[in-house]
Amino acid sequence: MWKWNARSIGAIGLLLCLFLLNSGYGVSALSQDDQNQPLVGEMSRSQLEDWINSQMEESDLPGLAVAITNKDTTLYQKGYGYADLEQSREVKPTTLFEIGSNTKAFTGLAVMQLVHLGLLELDAPVSRYLPWLQMKVQEANPSDKEMTVRHLLHHTSGIPFSSIQDIPASESDQALMNTVKKLEGWYLNREPGEGFEYATINYDVLGLIIQEVTGLSYEAYMQNSILTPYELNNTFLFREDAAKLDFAQGYKMGFLRPAAYQAPTYRGNTPAGYIITNVEDASKWLRIQLKALEESEEASPVRQSQIPDHTGVASYAAGWFVYQVDTTDYVAHGGSNPNFSSSMIMLPDSEVGIVVLTNMNSDYTESIAQGIASLIQGKEPTTISEDTYKNVDKLMTRVIIVVSILGIGFALLLLRIALNFVRKERVFTDFRWIHTVYMIGGICILGIIGYYLYRLPQMMFFDLPWGFVKVWAPSTLLIGAWSSMIVSCLLVIYLLIILLSRKRDKKQLH
């Protein structure tokens, strides 16, 4: 019979501590000396967690998962914050997140596989695979140069960034075809191969080419040829599959706090931005990439997907940016969609990979990953003071407060004037030509205000329309615009009534 003595209790305690440490929890069980020992490079566990905690507090991110790996094993993984605030469901290493544009590296590898198999040619024109997709530069005499598969991979096709606005929300089996068909109404911004312009739909076109070449749906090919062979068993292509497991709730900012948001489904944009995974699988994915970085350039499709093109200002491979910061090489990519964001970084010299996954679209996601990379190299991490969507939300929350106060004030003034008319204390004056001027002026003022409110997304979000921005931007942007328009109408109505009427004399009242 088992005897409970000091030795047995100590053994159980030791096993429990080991289990907690290996699972990414129970960090507090480490001694202070262990916390300050180098975890990787020059970074200790305490430095890492102090940095992440400080950024979590600063950023308002609901939840975050982080992992650090070398080419052989995961060195660190842990969840911070909440996968679902309302349910108080904490983030774990198994929690699933959409990874945004980090999906592109998966699609890029699939393309390089097909090139390796002889089913695709990088320098073949896209029209060989999609004969109906003909895009030209809007010039009097455009050249006959066609965009190629290589151009799509490296974002040198000339397709405009703003084409993202036309991606339709859809869950249908024809979503990818319908998304790419939206390009038929667009012109190229430049001749193919003449410069870099990041356009997410480039990778949707590649996804459709994968379908055409293989005869399989994009999702089926990716499952059969990428996810299953590489044993990425916790990586998914459909939300309904992820929802059966620990899938994080997505958020976006609204009234100075994260607000739960269920973004539309854009199945036609899956090849560019909607793979779902967790930090356990993401670490495995980075280990595959880190091992390939040691190979010769022609060794494997994975290695070939890491070779950058140097056209224009960017060095872009097949889903990876390749660049240097202070003589340190980086292979990295950020990712975002309406309510998730991610960052993956590889440091070839240190043979280390970093992944950060969050359930809100935030500039802090990439900043946190970059800060971890700096700590590993013994550098002071650079903090950011601004986040695009937080700033928009703060501004529009203030606008809503101000216009709400003004709106209440104008509404009360209009009520007072209405009572004056009921009591016959105010009457409309005889209509004169000057009144026409007042009315035209009022309409013009409303038109100008309406025009600039309509143009607000274009001015704040790279010339993108309201249809796109209301999905991506904080909810306060749309509320602020509408409330501003309503208050402007109340103001103009009030001024016109004042100009078109007069108070009756006290003698006339009697």
C-alpha positions as CSV (number, residue, x, y, z in Angstrom):
1,M,0.0,0.0,0.0
2,W,1.2,3.5,-0.9
3,K,2.5,5.4,2.1
4,W,2.1,9.2,2.2
5,N,5.4,10.4,3.5
6,A,7.6,13.4,2.9
7,R,9.5,11.7,0.1
8,S,6.4,10.6,-1.8
9,I,4.7,14.0,-1.5
10,G,8.0,15.7,-2.6
11,A,8.1,13.4,-5.7
12,I,4.5,14.2,-6.6
13,G,5.2,17.9,-6.2
14,L,8.3,17.7,-8.4
15,L,6.3,15.9,-11.2
16,L,3.5,18.5,-10.9
17,C,6.0,21.3,-11.3
18,L,7.6,19.7,-14.3
19,F,4.2,19.2,-15.9
20,L,3.2,22.8,-15.3
21,L,6.5,24.1,-16.7
22,N,6.3,22.0,-19.8
23,S,2.7,22.9,-20.5
24,G,3.4,26.6,-20.4
25,Y,1.7,27.3,-17.1
26,G,3.0,27.6,-13.5
27,V,5.8,29.9,-14.3
28,S,5.4,31.4,-10.8
29,A,6.7,28.1,-9.5
30,L,10.2,28.9,-10.9
31,S,12.7,30.4,-8.5
32,Q,13.8,34.0,-9.0
33,D,17.2,32.7,-10.1
34,D,15.6,30.5,-12.8
35,Q,13.4,33.4,-13.9
36,N,16.6,35.4,-14.5
37,Q,18.5,32.7,-16.3
38,P,18.9,33.2,-20.1
39,L,15.9,31.5,-21.8
40,V,17.1,32.1,-25.3
41,G,20.0,34.3,-26.5
42,E,20.4,37.1,-23.9
43,M,16.8,37.2,-22.9
44,S,15.6,35.8,-19.5
45,R,12.1,34.5,-18.8
46,S,11.5,37.5,-16.4
47,Q,12.5,40.0,-19.1
48,L,10.2,38.3,-21.6
49,E,7.2,38.2,-19.4
50,D,7.7,41.7,-18.0
51,W,7.8,43.0,-21.6
52,I,4.7,41.1,-22.6
53,N,2.7,42.1,-19.5
54,S,3.6,45.8,-20.0
55,Q,2.5,45.7,-23.6
56,M,-0.7,43.8,-22.7
57,E,-1.6,46.6,-20.3
58,E,-0.7,49.3,-22.8
59,S,-2.4,47.8,-25.8
60,D,-5.9,46.7,-24.4
61,L,-5.4,43.4,-26.2
62,P,-8.0,41.0,-24.9
63,G,-5.8,37.9,-25.3
64,L,-2.4,36.9,-26.7
65,A,-0.5,33.7,-27.2
66,V,3.3,33.7,-27.7
67,A,5.8,31.0,-28.5
68,I,9.5,30.9,-29.1
69,T,11.2,28.0,-30.9
70,N,14.5,26.9,-32.3
71,K,14.8,24.5,-35.2
72,D,14.4,21.5,-32.9
73,T,12.1,22.3,-30.1
74,T,9.7,24.9,-28.5
75,L,11.6,27.0,-25.9
76,Y,8.6,28.9,-24.5
77,Q,4.9,29.0,-25.0
78,K,2.2,30.7,-23.0
79,G,-1.2,32.4,-23.2
80,Y,-2.0,35.8,-21.7
81,G,-5.3,37.4,-21.2
82,Y,-8.6,36.1,-22.4
83,A,-9.8,34.1,-25.5
84,D,-13.3,35.3,-24.5
85,L,-13.8,38.2,-22.1
86,E,-17.5,37.5,-21.4
87,Q,-16.9,33.9,-20.5
88,S,-13.6,34.6,-18.7
89,R,-12.0,31.9,-20.9
90,E,-8.2,32.3,-20.7
91,V,-5.8,32.0,-23.6
92,K,-3.8,28.8,-23.6
93,P,-1.1,27.5,-26.0
94,T,-3.9,25.4,-27.6
95,T,-6.2,28.4,-28.2
96,L,-6.9,29.0,-32.0
97,F,-6.5,32.3,-33.7
98,E,-7.0,33.5,-37.3
99,I,-3.5,34.5,-38.5
100,G,-4.3,37.0,-41.2
101,S,-1.7,37.5,-43.9
102,N,0.7,34.9,-42.3
103,T,-1.6,32.6,-44.3
104,K,0.3,33.8,-47.4
105,A,3.4,31.7,-46.5
106,F,1.3,28.6,-46.6
107,T,-0.1,29.4,-50.0
108,G,3.3,30.4,-51.2
109,L,4.7,27.0,-50.2
110,A,1.8,25.3,-52.0
111,V,2.7,27.2,-55.2
112,M,6.4,26.2,-54.8
113,Q,5.4,22.6,-54.4
114,L,3.4,22.6,-57.6
115,V,6.4,24.3,-59.4
116,H,8.6,21.5,-58.0
117,L,6.2,18.9,-59.3
118,G,6.2,20.5,-62.8
119,L,2.6,21.5,-62.6
120,L,3.2,25.3,-62.5
121,E,5.8,27.6,-64.0
122,L,6.7,30.7,-62.1
123,D,7.4,32.8,-65.2
124,A,4.3,31.6,-67.0
125,P,1.6,34.2,-67.6
126,V,-1.4,34.1,-65.3
127,S,-3.5,33.8,-68.5
128,R,-2.2,30.3,-69.1
129,Y,-4.1,29.2,-66.0
130,L,-6.9,31.7,-65.9
131,P,-7.4,32.7,-69.6
132,W,-10.3,35.1,-68.7
133,L,-8.2,37.3,-66.4
134,Q,-6.8,40.0,-68.5
135,M,-5.4,43.1,-66.7
136,K,-3.6,46.0,-68.2
137,V,-2.2,49.4,-67.2
138,Q,-4.6,52.3,-67.8
139,E,-2.5,54.0,-70.5
140,A,-3.1,55.0,-74.1
141,N,-0.5,52.5,-75.3
142,P,0.1,49.8,-72.6
143,S,2.7,47.2,-73.3
144,D,1.9,43.6,-74.0
145,K,3.7,42.5,-70.8
146,E,1.6,40.1,-68.8
147,M,1.6,39.4,-65.1
148,T,3.1,36.0,-64.2
149,V,2.8,33.6,-61.3
150,R,6.1,35.0,-60.0
151,H,4.7,38.6,-60.0
152,L,1.7,37.4,-57.9
153,L,4.0,35.7,-55.4
154,H,6.2,38.8,-54.9
155,H,3.4,41.5,-55.1
156,T,4.9,42.9,-58.3
157,S,1.9,42.2,-60.4
158,G,0.8,45.8,-60.5
159,I,-2.6,45.0,-58.9
160,P,-3.6,47.9,-56.6
161,F,-3.6,47.6,-52.8
162,S,-7.1,49.1,-52.8
163,S,-8.5,46.0,-54.7
164,I,-9.0,44.6,-51.2
165,Q,-12.2,46.6,-51.0
166,D,-13.9,44.5,-53.6
167,I,-13.4,41.1,-51.8
168,P,-17.0,39.9,-51.2
169,A,-18.2,38.3,-48.0
170,S,-19.2,34.7,-48.9
171,E,-19.1,31.1,-47.7
172,S,-20.0,29.5,-51.0
173,D,-17.8,27.0,-52.9
174,Q,-17.6,29.6,-55.7
175,A,-16.3,32.3,-53.3
176,L,-12.6,32.1,-54.5
177,M,-13.6,32.3,-58.2
178,N,-16.0,35.2,-57.5
179,T,-13.3,37.1,-55.5
180,V,-10.8,36.9,-58.4
181,K,-13.5,37.8,-60.9
182,K,-13.8,41.1,-59.1
183,L,-10.4,42.1,-60.6
184,E,-12.0,42.2,-64.1
185,G,-13.0,45.8,-63.4
186,W,-9.6,47.0,-62.2
187,Y,-6.5,48.4,-64.0
188,L,-3.0,47.7,-63.0
189,N,-1.1,50.5,-61.2
190,R,2.1,49.8,-63.1
191,E,3.5,47.3,-65.6
192,P,4.0,43.9,-64.1
193,G,7.4,43.4,-62.6
194,E,8.1,47.2,-62.4
195,G,7.6,47.7,-58.7
196,F,6.3,46.3,-55.4
197,E,2.8,47.0,-54.2
198,Y,1.3,44.8,-51.5
199,A,-2.1,43.6,-52.6
200,T,-3.7,40.8,-50.6
201,I,-5.7,39.6,-53.6
202,N,-2.5,38.5,-55.4
203,Y,-2.6,35.4,-53.2
204,D,-6.3,34.8,-53.8
205,V,-5.4,34.6,-57.5
206,L,-2.7,32.1,-56.6
207,G,-5.2,30.1,-54.6
208,L,-7.5,30.0,-57.6
209,I,-4.6,28.9,-59.8
210,I,-3.9,26.1,-57.3
211,Q,-7.5,25.0,-57.8
212,E,-7.3,25.1,-61.5
213,V,-4.1,23.1,-61.7
214,T,-4.9,20.4,-59.2
215,G,-8.6,20.0,-59.8
216,L,-9.1,20.3,-56.0
217,S,-10.6,23.1,-53.9
218,Y,-7.9,25.3,-52.4
219,E,-8.8,24.0,-48.9
220,A,-8.6,20.3,-50.0
221,Y,-5.2,20.8,-51.6
222,M,-3.9,22.6,-48.6
223,Q,-5.2,19.9,-46.2
224,N,-3.8,17.1,-48.3
225,S,-0.5,18.6,-49.4
226,I,0.5,21.0,-46.6
227,L,-1.3,20.5,-43.3
228,T,-1.4,16.7,-43.1
229,P,2.1,16.0,-44.4
230,Y,3.6,18.5,-42.0
231,E,1.5,17.2,-39.2
232,L,-0.1,20.6,-38.6
233,N,-3.1,18.9,-36.9
234,N,-4.3,22.0,-35.1
235,T,-4.4,24.2,-38.2
236,F,-7.8,24.8,-39.9
237,L,-9.2,26.4,-43.1
238,F,-12.8,26.7,-41.9
239,R,-14.2,28.5,-38.8
240,E,-16.7,25.8,-38.2
241,D,-13.9,23.3,-37.7
242,A,-12.0,25.6,-35.3
243,A,-15.2,26.4,-33.4
244,K,-15.4,22.8,-32.2
245,L,-12.2,23.4,-30.2
246,D,-10.7,26.3,-28.3
247,F,-11.3,29.1,-30.9
248,A,-10.7,32.6,-29.6
249,Q,-13.5,35.2,-29.9
250,G,-12.4,38.1,-32.1
251,Y,-12.6,41.7,-31.0
252,K,-12.2,45.2,-32.3
253,M,-12.1,48.5,-30.4
254,G,-15.3,50.4,-29.6
255,F,-15.8,53.1,-27.0
256,L,-12.3,52.7,-25.5
257,R,-12.5,49.0,-24.9
258,P,-12.4,45.7,-26.9
259,A,-15.8,44.8,-28.2
260,A,-16.6,41.3,-29.4
261,Y,-17.1,41.3,-33.1
262,Q,-18.0,38.5,-35.5
263,A,-16.5,39.5,-38.8
264,P,-18.1,38.3,-42.1
265,T,-16.7,35.2,-43.7
266,Y,-14.5,35.9,-46.7
267,R,-13.9,32.4,-48.0
268,G,-12.6,33.9,-51.2
269,N,-9.8,35.5,-49.3
270,T,-8.8,32.4,-47.4
271,P,-5.5,31.9,-49.4
272,A,-4.4,35.4,-48.3
273,G,-5.6,35.8,-44.8
274,Y,-7.8,33.3,-43.0
275,I,-5.9,30.2,-41.9
276,I,-6.6,29.4,-38.3
277,T,-3.9,27.9,-35.9
278,N,-2.5,28.0,-32.4
279,V,1.1,28.7,-31.1
280,E,1.8,25.0,-30.8
281,D,1.3,24.4,-34.6
282,A,2.8,27.8,-35.4
283,S,6.0,26.8,-33.6
284,K,6.1,23.6,-35.6
285,W,5.6,25.6,-38.8
286,L,8.5,27.9,-37.9
287,R,10.7,24.9,-37.1
288,I,10.0,23.7,-40.7
289,Q,11.0,27.1,-42.0
290,L,14.1,27.4,-39.7
291,K,15.5,24.0,-40.9
292,A,14.9,25.0,-44.5
293,L,16.9,28.2,-44.0
294,E,20.1,26.0,-43.7
295,E,19.5,24.4,-47.0
296,S,20.8,25.5,-50.5
297,E,18.4,27.7,-52.4
298,E,17.2,24.8,-54.7
299,A,17.0,22.1,-52.0
300,S,13.3,22.1,-51.3
301,P,10.0,23.9,-52.0
302,V,10.2,25.3,-48.4
303,R,13.6,26.8,-49.1
304,Q,12.6,28.1,-52.5
305,S,9.6,29.9,-50.9
306,Q,12.0,31.9,-48.7
307,I,14.1,33.3,-51.6
308,P,13.1,37.0,-52.0
309,D,12.6,39.1,-55.0
310,H,14.3,42.6,-54.8
311,T,12.0,44.6,-57.1
312,G,11.3,48.0,-55.7
313,V,11.7,48.9,-52.1
314,A,10.8,45.5,-50.6
315,S,12.5,42.1,-50.5
316,Y,9.5,39.8,-50.6
317,A,9.6,36.0,-51.0
318,A,6.6,33.7,-51.2
319,G,4.8,35.0,-48.1
320,W,7.8,36.3,-46.2
321,F,9.5,39.7,-46.0
322,V,13.3,39.3,-45.9
323,Y,15.3,42.3,-44.5
324,Q,18.0,43.5,-42.2
325,V,17.9,45.7,-39.1
326,D,21.2,46.8,-37.8
327,T,23.0,44.0,-39.6
328,T,20.6,41.4,-38.2
329,D,18.8,39.3,-40.8
330,Y,15.0,38.9,-40.4
331,V,12.5,36.7,-42.2
332,A,9.1,37.8,-41.0
333,H,5.6,38.7,-41.8
334,G,2.7,40.3,-40.0
335,G,-1.0,39.4,-40.4
336,S,-4.3,41.0,-39.7
337,N,-7.9,40.8,-40.6
338,P,-10.9,42.6,-39.0
339,N,-10.6,41.1,-35.6
340,F,-7.4,39.1,-35.3
341,S,-3.7,39.8,-35.9
342,S,-0.4,37.9,-35.8
343,S,3.3,38.3,-36.2
344,M,5.9,35.6,-37.1
345,I,9.7,36.4,-37.0
346,M,12.7,34.2,-37.8
347,L,16.2,35.2,-36.8
348,P,18.4,33.0,-39.0
349,D,21.6,33.9,-37.2
350,S,20.2,33.0,-33.8
351,E,18.2,30.0,-35.3
352,V,15.1,31.2,-33.4
353,G,11.5,31.8,-34.4
354,I,8.9,33.9,-32.6
355,V,5.2,33.8,-33.0
356,V,2.6,36.1,-31.5
357,L,-1.2,35.6,-32.0
358,T,-3.9,37.9,-30.8
359,N,-7.6,38.2,-31.0
360,M,-7.8,41.9,-32.0
361,N,-6.4,43.8,-35.0
362,S,-3.6,45.9,-33.4
363,D,-0.3,47.4,-34.2
364,Y,0.9,46.1,-30.8
365,T,1.0,42.5,-32.1
366,E,3.9,43.1,-34.4
367,S,5.5,45.5,-31.8
368,I,5.5,42.8,-29.2
369,A,7.1,40.2,-31.5
370,Q,9.7,42.8,-32.6
371,G,10.4,43.6,-28.9
372,I,11.0,39.9,-28.2
373,A,13.4,39.7,-31.1
374,S,15.3,42.7,-29.6
375,L,15.4,41.1,-26.1
376,I,16.9,37.9,-27.6
377,Q,19.6,40.0,-29.2
378,G,20.3,41.8,-25.9
379,K,18.8,45.1,-27.2
380,E,16.3,47.4,-25.6
381,P,12.9,46.8,-27.2
382,T,11.3,49.7,-29.0
383,T,7.9,50.6,-27.8
384,I,5.1,52.2,-29.9
385,S,3.1,55.1,-28.6
386,E,0.2,54.8,-31.1
387,D,-2.1,52.2,-32.4
388,T,-4.1,53.0,-35.5
389,Y,-7.5,51.6,-34.4
390,K,-7.1,52.7,-30.8
391,N,-6.4,56.2,-32.0
392,V,-9.4,56.2,-34.3
393,D,-11.6,54.9,-31.5
394,K,-10.4,57.5,-29.0
395,L,-11.0,60.3,-31.6
396,M,-14.4,59.1,-32.5
397,T,-15.5,58.5,-28.9
398,R,-14.6,62.1,-28.2
399,V,-16.5,63.2,-31.3
400,I,-19.6,61.2,-30.2
401,I,-19.5,62.8,-26.8
402,V,-19.2,66.3,-28.1
403,V,-21.8,65.9,-30.9
404,S,-24.2,64.2,-28.5
405,I,-24.1,67.2,-26.1
406,L,-24.5,69.5,-29.1
407,G,-27.3,67.4,-30.4
408,I,-29.2,67.5,-27.1
409,G,-28.7,71.2,-27.0
410,F,-30.0,71.8,-30.6
411,A,-32.9,69.4,-30.0
412,L,-34.0,71.4,-26.9
413,L,-33.7,74.6,-28.9
414,L,-35.9,73.2,-31.7
415,L,-38.4,72.0,-29.1
416,R,-38.5,75.5,-27.6
417,I,-39.0,77.0,-31.0
418,A,-41.8,74.5,-31.8
419,L,-43.5,75.5,-28.5
420,N,-43.2,79.1,-29.6
421,F,-45.0,78.3,-32.8
422,V,-47.7,76.4,-31.0
423,R,-48.2,79.3,-28.6
424,K,-48.1,81.7,-31.7
425,E,-45.2,83.5,-30.1
426,R,-43.2,83.0,-33.3
427,V,-44.4,83.1,-36.9
428,F,-42.8,82.6,-40.3
429,T,-42.1,85.9,-42.2
430,D,-43.2,86.6,-45.8
431,F,-41.0,84.7,-48.2
432,R,-38.4,86.9,-49.9
433,W,-35.5,86.2,-52.3
434,I,-33.0,86.3,-49.4
435,H,-34.8,83.3,-47.9
436,T,-33.9,81.3,-51.0
437,V,-30.3,82.2,-50.5
438,Y,-30.5,81.0,-46.9
439,M,-32.1,77.7,-47.9
440,I,-29.5,77.1,-50.7
441,G,-26.8,78.0,-48.3
442,G,-28.1,75.5,-45.7
443,I,-28.3,72.8,-48.3
444,C,-24.7,73.5,-49.4
445,I,-23.4,73.4,-45.9
446,L,-25.1,70.0,-45.3
447,G,-23.7,68.8,-48.7
448,I,-20.2,69.8,-47.8
449,I,-20.4,68.2,-44.4
450,G,-21.9,65.1,-45.9
451,Y,-19.2,64.9,-48.6
452,Y,-16.4,65.1,-46.1
453,L,-18.0,62.5,-43.8
454,Y,-18.5,60.3,-46.8
455,R,-14.8,60.8,-47.6
456,L,-13.7,60.1,-44.0
457,P,-12.6,56.5,-44.6
458,Q,-10.7,57.5,-47.8
459,M,-8.8,60.2,-45.8
460,M,-8.1,57.9,-42.8
461,F,-7.7,54.5,-44.4
462,F,-5.8,54.6,-47.7
463,D,-8.7,55.7,-50.0
464,L,-10.8,52.7,-49.0
465,P,-14.7,53.0,-49.0
466,W,-17.2,52.8,-46.1
467,G,-18.2,49.3,-47.0
468,F,-14.7,48.1,-46.2
469,V,-14.0,50.4,-43.3
470,K,-17.2,49.6,-41.3
471,V,-16.0,45.9,-41.1
472,W,-12.3,46.7,-40.2
473,A,-12.5,50.0,-38.3
474,P,-13.8,50.6,-34.7
475,S,-17.6,50.7,-34.5
476,T,-17.3,54.3,-33.2
477,L,-16.2,55.5,-36.6
478,L,-19.6,54.8,-38.2
479,I,-21.5,56.0,-35.1
480,G,-19.4,59.2,-35.0
481,A,-20.0,59.9,-38.7
482,W,-23.8,59.4,-38.5
483,S,-24.1,61.4,-35.2
484,S,-22.1,64.3,-36.7
485,M,-24.4,64.3,-39.8
486,I,-27.5,64.3,-37.6
487,V,-26.3,67.1,-35.4
488,S,-25.3,69.1,-38.5
489,C,-28.8,68.7,-39.8
490,L,-30.3,69.9,-36.5
491,L,-28.0,72.9,-36.5
492,V,-28.9,73.9,-40.1
493,I,-32.6,73.4,-39.4
494,Y,-32.4,75.5,-36.3
495,L,-30.6,78.3,-38.2
496,L,-33.0,78.2,-41.1
497,I,-36.0,78.5,-38.8
498,I,-34.4,81.4,-37.0
499,L,-33.7,83.1,-40.3
500,L,-37.1,82.4,-41.8
501,S,-39.2,83.4,-38.8
502,R,-39.6,86.1,-36.3
503,K,-41.0,86.6,-32.8
504,R,-44.3,88.3,-32.5
505,D,-44.6,91.6,-30.6
506,K,-46.2,91.4,-27.2
507,K,-48.9,93.8,-28.5
508,Q,-49.7,91.4,-31.3
509,L,-50.0,88.5,-28.8
510,H,-52.9,90.4,-27.1
